[in-house]
Amino acid sequence: MANAVFTTQPVPAYDDLPELRYHFPGRYLRQAEQTVGDWILYYEPRRQGVGRAAIGGRQSYFATARVDRVESDPERSDHYYARIADYLEFTNPVPFKSGDTYYESGLRKVDGSTNSGKFGWNLRLLPAEEYRLICSLGFADPLPGSVQLAAEEPSEYAGARPLQFLQRPFRDAAFTRVAQKAYHNTCALTGLRLVN
């Protein structure tokens, strides 16, 4: 098992649907098979197609997911699908580098420049510690996963209230964003759309 980066675009050239499947050519099969049962990151490149007008992608890691299995594409020879489970979108997209720090060390050349050849690979294996670092940045929140609710000031009508601790899973914010996006910010019960 191994962690990896899967590159995909909002309007992908392949039959990608990040929440369910990742479509790729046979040259990446060996790497993809190593990820079965493990977690991967999704990356959106800057280039979204061909030509100058095609530049404008986020250039960031935007989600994580678990690879359930890899199977061949029945309609296209030498192409495969990685079937995805447990898709979680980041609350904060993570850029591929910050200053001189590359979160994916394989993208940095010895001279400090970006390894554009490796950057062009659609599927790249990733060391586990780099996967964990990118996830921790992607799910970072001004209110960390374990939120402390401070006790209110004592008032005249009651005694001091005890301090309470609340823990919520780190995926809550990401799940909210995915649900809002899926339903176009519209309430399933009333049909009202939230504008702000």
Secondary structure, DSSP 8 states (H G I E B T S, - for coil): --EEEEE--SS-SSS-BTTTEEEEEGGGHHHHHHTBTSEEEEEE-SB-SSSGGGB----EEEEEEEEEEEEE-SSSTTEEEEEEEEEEEEEEEEESEETTEESSGGGB-TTSSB-HHHHT-SEEEE-HHHHHHHHHHHT--SS-SEEEE-----BTTB-----EEEE--TTHHHHHHHHHHHTTTB-TTT--B---
